[in-house]
Amino acid sequence: MEKNIFMLDNDQLKTIAHSFREKVEEGLNADNMEIQCIPTFITPKAKGINGKALVLDLGGTNYRVAIVDFGKGTPTIHPNNGWKKDMSVMKSPGFTREELFRELSDMIVGIKREEEMPIGYCFSYPTKSVLGGDAKLLRWTKGVDIQEMIGQFIGKPLLDYLNKKNKIKFTGIKVLNDTIASLFAGLTDRSYDAYIGLIVGTGTNMATFIPAEKIKKLKPAYNVQGLIPVNLESGNFHPPFLTTVDDTVDTIFGNLGKQRFEKAVSGMYLGDILKATFPLDEFEEKFDAQKLTAIMNYPDIHKEVYVQVAHWIYNRSAQLVAASLAGLILLLKSYNENTRKICLVAEGSLFWSENRKDKNYNILVMEKLQELLDEFGLKDIEVHINNMNNANLIGTGFAALA
């Protein structure tokens, strides 16, 4: 293939950054916009976080439970990485809320606790946060469909269920999205002017703190002030300069016109972009980012043209992520001109993937981000990337103790 149809120059990337910024502002001003900007009504303490929290992490159909202890300055997790359980049973037809609670509870009952503590619940399905830190389920994704829970509170019913099962009670529950959990994890270092949580794995999303007065859609009755954590739901951004191949992938996966950024960027779709580029060739049915990076990393056993196009798709994904970050940073800088140091907590298998024959994904993102910031006249901005073990668990512990 002679022409790189996935190539984006810096002028195009800057246009994407401006578009992203505008769409975030629209989402802060009104509900149900392209980038939703969902406020989370949990405010982490500025300092003096102390105590222990039980943390539940239901990510897709993988479930982890851990106790996070903030008593020694830096958070410690028991056990390391948490107790894990496969929750594929959630996808069973007719699976009920009662069965879900029983599955979640079974892991918790066996944990030795000597004191009451709050619960932080990292719940990776679309929810609407409410005052007090609970959330209502908007819809299920990832093959799960427990109809009786849609539109209902996530936290309080589970808390009540667990308190019936456990002699030593739990004092409260906070529910948050995994991207917000990553954002909160950055707060283990308070020396930054701004914080961003980023996930680029199977899917993609971002979160950051926004001044309450800039979130025009907040009702006066909420009476909230200061910095509000906002889950952008940025995977639904529709960037300019997508290709006809991207249109094909959008059609193949259904949900037409939705999650266009995610479909161009994240691990679930990159292999399908390659397949759609060669519609007459035969590929394995399951062909995700792992397969794409395998083509790049072992070029001798693949067609040269596949290797070339795999690099183009991988690089464009990183560039699109860099452009979206640049757009968000432009917005944060407009809110606080003294912003200099930004903490980026990045999670996800694609973001930390390796390219043996060229630069790794995270390096591609950060180098392009710096280029774009320089061209925007923001050379004074330092973005520090943080690859934190168990960011989800730590951030969710922060939320529980807020």
MARVEX-382961 format. One record per residue: x, y, z of N, C-alpha, C in turn; residue in three letters. Coordinates in steps of 0.2 Angstrom, whole numbers, plus 5000, padded with zeros to 4 digits. Example, Ala and Ser with C-alpha at 12.3 -4.5 7.8 and 13.67 -1.06 7.14 Angstrom:
506649725039506249785039506649845039ALA;506449895035506849955036506450005039SER;
END
This chain:
500449945000500050005000500450065000MET;500450104995500850164994500650224999GLU;500050234999499850295003499650285010LYS;499850315015499650305022499050345023ASN;498450315022497750345023497650365030ILE;498050335035497950355042498450405045PHE;498750445040499250495042498850555044MET;499050585050498850655052499450695053LEU;499350755050499950805051499750845058ASP;500250885060500050925066499550975065ASN;499451005059498851055059498151015060ASP;498150955057497550915058497450895065GLN;497950875068497950855075497750915080LEU;497950975078497751035082497051045081LYS;496751035075496051045073495650995078THR;495950935078495650885082495650905090ILE;496150935092496250955099495751015100ALA;495651065096495151115097494451085097HIS;494351035092493651005092493550975099SER;494050935101493950905108493750945113PHE;494151005114494051055119493351085118ARG;493051095112492451125111491851075113GLU;491951015112491450965113491450945121LYS;492050955124492050945132491651005135VAL;491751065132491351125135490651115134GLU;490451095128489751075126489451025132GLU;489850975133489650925138489550955145GLY;489951005146489951035153489351085154LEU;489051105148488551155148487851125147ASN;487751065145487151035144487150955144ALA;486650925146486650845146486550815139ASP;486750755138486650715132487050745126ASN;487650775127488050795122488550745119MET;488850755114489350705111489850675116GLU;490150725120490550705126490150725132ILE;489950675136489450685141489650725147GLN;490250715149490550755155490050745161CYS;490150685164489650665169490050685176ILE;489750735180490050745186489950695191PRO;490450685195490450635201490450675207THR;489950655211489950695218490250665223PHE;490950655222491350635227491950685228ILE;492150715233492650755234493250725238THR;493750705236494350675240494550735244PRO;494750715250495050755255495750785252LYS;495850855254496450885251497050855255ALA;496950835261497550805265497250775271LYS;497750735274497550695280497150635279GLY;497150605273496750545272497050495276ILE;496650455280496850405285496350355286ASN;496550295288496050245289496050185283GLY;495650145284495550085279494950085276LYS;494950055270494350055266494349985262ALA;493749955262493649895258493549915251LEU;493849895246493849915239493549855235VAL;493049875231492749825226492849855219LEU;493149805215493249835208492949785203ASP;492349805200492049765195492149795188LEU;492649765185492849795179492649745173GLY;492149755169491949705165491649645169GLY;491949585167491749525171492249505176THR;492749545177493349525182493149565188ASN;493249535194493049565200493649555205TYR;493849615208494349615213494149645220ARG;494349615225494249645232494849655236VAL;494949715239495549725243495449765249ALA;495849765254495849825259496349865257ILE;496249935257496749985256496850025262VAL;497450025264497550055271498050125270ASP;497750175272498050245271498450265277PHE;498550225282498750235289499450255289GLY;499850235284500650245284500850295279LYS;500450345277500650395272500550365265GLY;500950325263500750295256500250235257THR;499750225252499250175253499550105252PRO;499350055256499549995255498949945254THR;499049895250498449855248498549785250ILE;498049755253498049685256497449645253HIS;497649595249498349575248498549605241PRO;499149605240499449635234498949615228ASN;498749665224498349665218497649635220ASN;497449625226496749605228496649535227GLY;496049505230495849445228495449445222TRP;495449395217495149405211494649345210LYS;494149365206493649315204493349325197LYS;493249275193492949285186492249285187ASP;491949335184491249355185490849345178MET;491049295174490749285168490049265169SER;489849235174489249215176488749265175VAL;488949335176488549395175488149395168MET;488449365163488249365157487649315156LYS;487549265161487049215160486349245159SER;485949215154485249235153484849235160PRO;484449285162484049275168484449295174GLY;485149305174485449325180485149385184PHE;485149375190484749425194485149465199THR;484949525201485249565206485449525212ARG;485049485215485149445221485749395220GLU;485749365214486349325212486949365212GLU;486949425209487549465208487749485215LEU;487349505220487549525226487849465230PHE;487549405229487849345232488549325230ARG;488649335223489349325220489849375223GLU;489649435224490049495226490249475234LEU;489649455237489749455245490149395246SER;490149335243490549275244491349295245ASP;491549345241492249355242492349405248MET;491849435250491949485256491949455263ILE;491449405263491349375270491949335272VAL;492349315268492949275270493549325272GLY;493449385271494049435273493949455281ILE;494549445284494649455291494649535292LYS;494149555296494149625298494049635305ARG;494349685308494249695315493949755317GLU;493749795312493449865313492949875307GLU;492549925309492049945303492449995299GLU;492249995292492550035287492150045282MET;492250105278491850115272492050075266PRO;491550075261491750035255491750085249ILE;492250075245492350105238492250055233GLY;491750075228491550025223491650055216TYR;492250025213492350045206491950005202CYS;491450035199490950005195491050025187PHE;491249985183491450005176490849995171SER;490250015173489750015168489450085169TYR;489050115163488850185163488350195169PRO;488550245173488050265178488050345179THR;487550365182487450435184487550445191LYS;488050485193488250495200487750545203SER;487650535209487150575213487450605219VAL;487150655222487450685228487550625234LEU;488050635237488250585242488650525240GLY;488750525234489250475231489050405229GLY;488350395229488050335226487950355218ASP;487750305214487650315207487050265205ALA;486650295199486150255197486350225190LYS;486250155189486450125183486050155177LEU;486350175172486050195165485950145161LEU;486450095160486350035155486949995157ARG;486749925155487349875155487749875148TRP;488349855149488749845143489149775144THR;489549765139489949705139489649635140LYS;489049635137488649575137488249555143GLY;488249605148487849595154487149625153VAL;486649595156485949625155485549605161ASP;485649635167485249625173484649685173ILE;484149665170483649725168483349755175GLN;483249715180482949745186483449805189GLU;484049805188484449855191484549925187MET;484249925181484349985177483950035180ILE;484250095180483850155183483850155191GLY;484150105194484150095201484850115204GLN;484850125211485450145214485950075214PHE;486550095213487050035213487350025220ILE;487450075224487850065231487450045237GLY;486850085238486450075244486150005245LYS;485849975240485649905240486149855242PRO;486749865239487349815240487549825247LEU;487649885250487849905257487349875261LEU;486749875260486249845265486249775265ASP;486349745259486449675258487049645262TYR;487649685261488249665265488149665272LEU;487849725275487749735282487349685285ASN;486849645281486549595284486949525284LYS;487449525280487849465280488449465285LYS;488649525287489249535290489149555298ASN;489449525302489449555309489749625310LYS;490349635308490649695308490349735302ILE;490049795303489649825298490149865293LYS;489849895288490149945284489850005285PHE;490250065285489950125287489650165281THR;489750145275489550185269489850155263GLY;489550185257489850165251489850225246ILE;490350225242490450275237490550235230LYS;490250255225490250215218490550265213VAL;491050235209491350285205491550235198LEU;491750275193491950245187492650235187ASN;492950185183493650165183494150225181ASP;493850265177494250325175494350375180THR;493750385184493850425190494250395195ILE;494250335196494750305201495450315199ALA;495650315192496250325190496450395192SER;496050445190496150515192496250525199LEU;495850495204495950505211496650475213PHE;496850415210497550385212498150435211ALA;498050485206498550535206498650575212GLY;498150585216498150625222498650605227LEU;498950545226499450525231500050575231THR;500050615226500550665225500250725224ASP;500250775229499850835229500150895226ARG;500750885223501150935221500950965214SER;500450935211500250955204499751005204TYR;499751045198499251095197498551065194ASP;498651015191498050985188498150905187ALA;497650865186497650795186497150765181TYR;497450715177497050685172497050615173ILE;496550575172496450505172496350485165GLY;496750435163496650415156496650335155LEU;496250305151496250235150496250225143ILE;496750185140496750165133496950095133VAL;496450055134496449975134496049945129GLY;495549905131495049875127494649935124THR;494449985129494150045127494550105129GLY;494250165129494650225130494150275134THR;494450315138494050365142494550415145ASN;494350475147494750515151494250545157MET;494650575162494250605168494750665170ALA;494450715173494850765176494450805181THR;494750855184494350895189494250965185PHE;493550985186493351045183493051095188ILE;493151155188492851205193492151195192PRO;491751195198491051185198490751245194ALA;490951305194490651365191490651355183GLU;491151305181491251295174490751245171LYS;490451205176489951155174489251185174ILE;489051215168488451255168487851215169LYS;487851155167487251105168487051085175LYS;487551105180487451085187486851125190LEU;486351095192485751135195485951165201LYS;485751235203485851265209485751225215PRO;485251185215485051145221485651105223ALA;486051085218486651045220487151075225TYR;487151145224487551185229488251155230ASN;488551135225489251115225489751165223VAL;490351165226490851215225491551175224GLN;492051215222492751195221492751145215GLY;493251105215493451065209492950995209LEU;492650985204492250925203492550875199ILE;492550815201492850755196492350745191PRO;492550745185492150735179492350675175VAL;491950635174492050575169491850595162ASN;492250605158492150635151491750595147LEU;491850525147491550475142491750505135GLU;492450505135492750535129492750495123SER;492650425124492650375119492150395113GLY;491550435115491050445110491250515106ASN;491750545107492050595103492050575096PHE;491850615091491850605084492350655081HIS;493050625081493550675078493450685071PRO;493650745068493750755061494350705058PRO;494350705052494850665048494850595049PHE;494350565051494250485050494250465043LEU;494350405042494350375035493750335033THR;493750315027493150275025493250205028THR;493850185030493950125033493650125040VAL;493750185044493450195050492650185049ASP;492350215044491650215043491450135042ASP;491850095039491750025038491649995045THR;492150005049492249975056491650005060VAL;491450065059490850085063490250045061ASP;490150035054489549995052489549925054THR;490149895054490249825056490049815064ILE;490249855068490149855075489449875078PHE;489049905073488349925075488449985080GLY;487950005083487950065087488150125083ASN;487850125077488150175072488250245074LEU;488750275072488950345074489150355081GLY;489150305085489350315092490050285093LYS;490350315099491050285101491550295095GLN;491450345091491950345085492650355087ARG;492750395092493450395094493750335097PHE;493350295101493550235104493650185098GLU;493250185093493250135087493950155083LYS;494150215084494850225080495450215084ALA;495350215091495950215095496050155099VAL;495550125102495650075107495750005105SER;496049965109496249895108495749855105GLY;495049855107494549815104494449825097MET;494649875094494549895087495149895082TYR;495749905085496249915080496349855075LEU;496349795077496349745073495849745067GLY;495249765069494749765064494849825059ASP;495149875061495349925056495849895051ILE;496349855053496749825048496349775044LEU;495949735047495549695042495149735037LYS;494849785039494449825035494849855029ALA;495449865031495949895026496049845020THR;495949785021496049735016495449685016PHE;494949715013494249675014494249615010PRO;494749605005494749535001495149485004LEU;495549505010496049455013495649415019ASP;495949365020495649325026496049335032GLU;495649345038496049355044495649315049PHE;495949305055495549265061494949315063GLU;494449275065493849315067494049365073GLU;494349335078494549385084495249415082LYS;495249475081495849505079495949575082PHE;496149575088496249635092496849675092ASP;497049715097497649755097498249715098ALA;498149655102498649605103498949575097GLN;498449555092498649535086498949585082LYS;498749645082499049695078499749715080LEU;499849715087500549725089501049665088THR;500749605088501149545086501349545079ALA;500949575074501149585067501749635067ILE;501749685071502249735071502949705074MET;502849665079503449645083503749585080ASN;503349545076503649485072503549495065TYR;503849545062503749565055503949505050PRO;504449465052504649415047504149365045ASP;503649355049503149305048502449325045ILE;502449395044501849425041502049455034HIS;501449475031501549505024501849575026LYS;502249595022502549665023502049725023GLU;501549715019501049765019500649765025VAL;500549715028500149705034500549745040TYR;501249735040501649765045501649835044VAL;501749855038501749935037501049965039GLN;500549935037499849965039499749955047VAL;499949905050499849895057500249955061ALA;500849975058501150025061500750095060HIS;500550105055500150165053499550175058TRP;499150115059498550115063498750125071ILE;499250095073499550105080499750175081TYR;500150205076500350265077499850315077ASN;499350305073498750355072498350355079ARG;498250295082497950295088498250335093SER;498950325094499350365099499250445097ALA;499250455091499250535089498550555091GLN;498050515090497350545092497250555099LEU;497550505103497550515111497950575113VAL;498550585109498950645111498550715109ALA;498150715104497750775102497150785107ALA;496850725109496350735114496550765121SER;497150735123497450765129497650835128LEU;497950855122498150925121497450975121ALA;496950945119496250985119496050995126GLY;496150945130495950945137496350995141LEU;497050995140497551035143497351105141ILE;497251125135497051195133496451215137LEU;495951175138495351195142495551205150LEU;495951155152496151165159496651235160LEU;497051245155497451305156497051365155LYS;496451365151496051425151495651435158SER;495551385162495251395168495751415173TYR;496351395173496851415178497551435174ASN;497651495173498251515169498951495172GLU;498851475179499451455183499651385182ASN;499251345178499351275177500051265174THR;500451235177501151215174501251135174ARG;501151105180501251035181500650995181LYS;500650945177500050905176500150835177ILE;499850805181499950725183499450685178CYS;499750645174499350605170499350535172LEU;498850505175498850435177498550395172VAL;498950355168498750315162498650245164ALA;498150215162498050145163497850115156GLU;497850045155497650015149498249975146GLY;498049915143498549875140498849905134SER;498449935130498649965124499150025125LEU;498950065130499350125132500050105134PHE;500150045138500750025140501049965136TRP;500849955129501049905125501749925122SER;502049865120502749875117502749865110GLU;503149905107503349905099504049885099ASN;504249825098504949805098505349835092ARG;505049855087505349885081505349955080LYS;505049995085504950065085504750085092ASP;504550145092504350175099503750145102LYS;503750135109503150105112502650155112ASN;502050135113501450175112501450235117TYR;501650225123501650285128502150335126ASN;502650315123503150365121502950405115ILE;502550365110502250405104501750455106LEU;501350435111500850485114501150545117VAL;501650535121501950595125502350635121MET;502750605116503150645111502650695107GLU;502150665104501650705100501350755104LYS;501150735110500850785115501250845116LEU;501950835117502350885118502450935112GLN;502450905106502450935100501850985099GLU;501250955101500650995100500651055105LEU;500851045111500851095116501351145114LEU;501951125112502351175109502051225104ASP;501751195099501451235094500851275096GLU;500551255102499951295105500251345109PHE;500951355110501251405114501251385121GLY;501151325123501151305130501751265132LEU;502351285130503051255131503151245139LYS;502751295143502951295150502551235153ASP;502151205150501751145153502151085153ILE;502151055159502550985160501950935162GLU;501950885158501450825159501850775161VAL;501750745167502150695170501650635170HIS;501950585167501550515166501650475172ILE;501150445174501150405180500950335179ASN;501350285179501150215178501150185185ASN;500550185188500450165195500150095195MET;500450055199500149985201499549995205ASN;499049965202498349965206498050035207ASN;498150075202497850135202497050135204ALA;496750085201496050085202495850075209ASN;496250025213496150015220496250075224LEU;496850105223497050165227496550215226ILE;496350235220495850285219495250275222GLY;495050215221494350195224494350195232THR;494950185235495050195242495050265244GLY;495350305240495250375241494550405241PHE;494150375237493450395236493050375242ALA;493150315245492850285250492950325257ALA;493550355257493750395263493650465262LEU;493350485257493150555255492650585261ALA;
END
